[in-house]
Amino acid sequence: MRMFVGMILGALMLTLGVYIYDSMSTSSVANGQVAQERRTIVNWDVAATEWSALKTRTQKDWIKLTEK
C-alpha cells in the first residue's frame, strides 16, 4: 500500500514540478529583454483536451457498465 501511495505522490510531484517549470519559462516576468526563447515541456492546452476526453469517455463507459 505504501508503494502505491508513493507512486501516486511521486507522479503528482513530477506534474507539479513540470507545471511550475513551464509557467516560469513562459512568464512575462521570467522572460525579460535578454531572456532566451524557451519551449515548454508540456503543451498544456493539448493535455487539458485529452484529460477532458478521458473523463467523458470514462463517464460514458461507467454508465454502460451500471445500466444492466
LINNORVEN-V262068 format. One record per residue. RES is the residue in three letters. PSI is psi in degrees with one decimal (none if undefined). OMEGA is omega in degrees with one decimal (999 if undefined). Layout:
res->[RES | RES]
psi->[PSI | PSI]
omega->[OMEGA | OMEGA]
This chain:
res->[MET | ARG | MET | PHE | VAL | GLY | MET | ILE | LEU | GLY | ALA | LEU | MET | LEU | THR | LEU | GLY | VAL | TYR | ILE | TYR | ASP | SER | MET | SER | THR | SER | SER | VAL | ALA | ASN | GLY | GLN | VAL | ALA | GLN | GLU | ARG | ARG | THR | ILE | VAL | ASN | TRP | ASP | VAL | ALA | ALA | THR | GLU | TRP | SER | ALA | LEU | LYS | THR | ARG | THR | GLN | LYS | ASP | TRP | ILE | LYS | LEU | THR | GLU | LYS]
psi->[-41.5 | -37.3 | -41.3 | -45.8 | -38.8 | -38.8 | -42.1 | -46.4 | -40.6 | -41.5 | -40.5 | -40.8 | -38.4 | -45.9 | -43.3 | -42.7 | -42.9 | -40.3 | -44.0 | -43.4 | -46.4 | -38.9 | -32.2 | -34.5 | -21.9 | 2.3 | 142.5 | -25.3 | -42.9 | -25.6 | 92.7 | -163.6 | -29.5 | 2.7 | 148.0 | 155.5 | 118.1 | 143.8 | 150.4 | 157.9 | -40.2 | 136.9 | 97.5 | -26.8 | -43.9 | -40.3 | -40.7 | -39.8 | -44.3 | -38.8 | -42.2 | -42.4 | -39.1 | -43.4 | -43.1 | -45.6 | -39.3 | -41.9 | -43.5 | -43.0 | -36.8 | -39.8 | -42.8 | -41.1 | -36.4 | -4.8 | -38.8 | none]
omega->[-179.8 | -179.8 | 178.8 | 177.8 | 177.5 | 178.0 | 178.0 | 179.7 | 177.6 | 178.6 | 178.1 | 178.9 | 177.6 | 179.0 | 178.4 | 178.9 | 178.3 | 179.0 | 179.1 | 178.8 | -179.5 | -179.7 | 176.8 | -177.4 | 179.5 | -179.1 | 177.1 | 177.5 | -179.0 | -179.3 | 176.3 | -179.1 | -176.8 | -177.7 | 177.7 | 174.9 | -179.5 | 178.0 | 177.4 | 178.2 | -175.9 | 172.2 | -170.1 | 176.1 | 178.4 | 178.9 | 178.9 | 178.2 | 179.1 | 178.7 | 178.2 | 178.6 | 178.0 | 179.1 | -179.9 | 179.7 | 179.2 | 178.9 | 179.0 | 179.0 | 178.6 | 177.3 | 177.8 | -178.8 | -174.4 | 179.4 | -173.9 | 999]
